[in-house]
Amino acid sequence: MGGVGWIYTFWADPEKDDEIVRIMNEIFEAMEEEEFPTGNVITYTLYRVPEEPGKWVMFEHFTQEGSDLHAKGPRVREIGLRKLELMVKPYTRMQLEPVLIRGCGEPINASKGDDG
């Protein structure tokens, strides 16, 4: 399993944390309809950066097709545009090429070997 990884970082007013979480929940729900059923989303995780209030980081891991199609669905796109309105500075997005993969969204169980 290779695929394409992305680190997506964005900043919003820390007072808008609840709104960010609400919008991100909507994005996850829309992805459950538009993207997850394809099997092309390997891991999609939102992180808050506790040392930097207002900073959020997404780790996204897709198949190549999933990466190409991400956020192209009408619902995900519409919600994503609403999230952009809450950002206080431009987001960053860095593409990653996975080299070694363990866990991929599930806890690693050492007794099961390399597959998690």
N, C-alpha and C positions, 0 to 999 in steps of 0.2 A: 504494500500500500504506500503510494507516494502522495500524489495529489499536490495541492497548492495551499500554503498557509498564508495567512495575513494577520498582521498586527495593526489594528485600527484604533487610534487614540483621538479622543475629543474632549473638549473642555466646555463646561456650562457653569452658570452661576450656582454655587453650592446651595443657595436657598431654593433652587429648582430641582434638588435631588429626587424628591417624590415624583415630580413630573417626568423626569428622565426615566425613572424606574417604570412608571406607568406606560410611557411611550415604548420603552424597550420590551415590556411585556406584550404590548400590541404587536410589535415587530415579530417577536417569537411566535405568537399565536398565528400571525399571517404566514410566517414561514412554515408552520405546521401544516397549513393548507397548500401553499404554493411551492415549497421547496423540499421539505423533509420527505414527503412521499416518493420523491425521485431516487432516494438513496445517494444523492450527490453531496449531502452535507455530512461531514464526518464529525466535526466538533464545532460548536458555536457557543461561546461563553463570554459573558459580560463581567468585568471586574471593576470595582471602585478602587481608587488609589488612596488609602487612608491618610498618607502623609501629605497629600496634595488635594485638599478639598476642591471639588468641582472637576477633577480629572478622572476620566473613564477610559478603560482599555478593553477592547474586544479581541479575543483570539478566535480566528475563523480558520477552519480547515475543511477544504472541499476536494472533491475530485476535480479534474481539469474542467469538465463540463459544468459542474456545480459552480466553480469560480466564474466561468464565462457567463452563466445565467443568473448569478446572484443579484438580487434587488431589481430584477427586470419585471417581476410580477406587479400588477397594478396596485394591489393592497400594500405590499411591502414598500413599494416606491412612494406611495402617498404618505404613509406613516413616516418614512425616512425623511421626507421633505419637511414635515412638521418638526422632527428632531433637529434638523439643520437650523431652524429658526431659534432654537434655544441655545445654540453654541455661541460662546463669547469670543472665539478665535477659530481660524481654520483648522480642520481636522488633519491628521496625518494618517497615511496608510502605507505600510511597507509589506511587499511581497516576500514570502519565505519559501525556500525549497526544503521540505522535510528530508532529513538524512537518517535519523534514528527515531523510531516511534515506539513509545510504550504508553499504555493506558488509554489513549484516544477517547477520553470522556468517561471512562469506567475506572474504578480503582484497580490498581495493579495487585495481583495476588501472586506472591513469589512462588507459591507451591504449584502454580499452573505453568510456569515457564515463561517464554517470551511473549506468548499471545495474550497475557493479562489474565 
